[in-house]
Amino acid sequence: MAGFADGSFTLIYLDPPFNTGRVQERQIESARSGGEAPAAGSVVRRGFHGRDYERVRGALRTYDDRFDDYWGFLEPRLFEAWRLLSPEGTLYLHLDYRESHYAKVMLDAVFGRDHFLNELIWAYDYGAKTRRRWPSKHDTILVYVKNPAAYHFDSEAVDREPYMAPGLVTPEKAARGKLPTDVWWHTIVPTTGREKTGYPTQKPEGILRRIVQASSRPGDRVLDAFAGSGTTGAVASVLGREAVLIDANPSAIDVMRGRMPGAVVIARTDQDAVG
Ligand SMILES: C[S@@+](CC[C@H](N)C(=O)[O-])C[C@H]1O[C@@H](n2cnc3c(N)ncnc32)[C@H](O)[C@@H]1O
């Protein structure tokens, strides 16, 4: 991420690993104690909402020390993503119920509440259901725009969906379908079929398609910095966008290569990086 120029991407989608754990936190701490300043982080603290940010961060640390595990990993990557967003760009951060409340408070503090656009709920219904509480069957996608006065959003380009009660609207409207709201009912990746790659955390193309359609135009550049099986790239290339996909896991790179045979692989891992 550090290699790209400021404002390089119209759309950035981040689907980070959950429960990143203390290992990564320790790596970040040791990098700092080695005298390496977290450059992107300090820029944001100076440039955006410095005091608010530090106050909220301090409060969350006191409230729940698991916050550090998660935020210590995500923070530098979010700051970098913000730097890479073009002035009309949009950041989508895909999380689940364990993390999304922390992230929303932090992003409001870092980027400013007026940059918040939406909280999308992706609801699905699959897998075992506990009988001890309401089974958790949704993810949360937080959406922030770089410039609230000039962001790109094209609702006309988005795939529409069937009305729940088509008898209540005109036949023309029913035939056209309705614009999705901020609650998206969508199946998980089917266990068989064209889309399935076998990558464990693969997200459905239908979810990414809406995001790419709404928040970028043909020819725009799209970044996914936790690309996994490459869903963002698979969708973006079909829609005529140029996608940059990053993943730390070599098997993710292999899956992406199979899914997008025309893709250019720049570096396989930190160890054998060539560019
Ligand atoms: C939730 S998955 C992303 C799934 C993806 N959206 C898809 O549709 O397949 C998170 C990904 O982050 C990758 N990852 C974890 N730590 C990373 C890091 N430090 N840098 C880049 N990628 C990382 C993992 O290898 C994993 O593929």
The ligand as a Gaussian input file, in Angstrom:
#p B3LYP/6-31G(d) Opt

LIG

0 1
 C      -11.553000     -12.133000       5.319000
 S      -10.306000     -12.570000       4.206000
 C      -10.701000     -11.712000       2.712000
 C      -11.648000     -12.497000       1.833000
 C      -11.966000     -11.836000       0.505000
 N      -12.793000     -10.659000       0.679000
 C      -12.637000     -12.798000      -0.460000
 O      -13.742000     -12.520000      -0.969000
 O      -12.073000     -13.852000      -0.701000
 C       -8.948000     -11.662000       4.856000
 C       -7.658000     -11.844000       4.099000
 O       -6.660000     -11.001000       4.683000
 C       -5.417000     -11.620000       4.464000
 N       -4.442000     -11.006000       5.374000
 C       -4.245000     -11.220000       6.689000
 N       -3.268000     -10.438000       7.158000
 C       -2.856000      -9.690000       6.114000
 C       -1.866000      -8.677000       5.954000
 N       -1.121000      -8.288000       6.971000
 N       -1.725000      -8.115000       4.738000
 C       -2.469000      -8.521000       3.679000
 N       -3.405000      -9.483000       3.765000
 C       -3.589000     -10.055000       4.959000
 C       -5.683000     -13.095000       4.717000
 O       -4.706000     -13.904000       4.102000
 C       -7.083000     -13.250000       4.121000
 O       -6.993000     -13.726000       2.794000

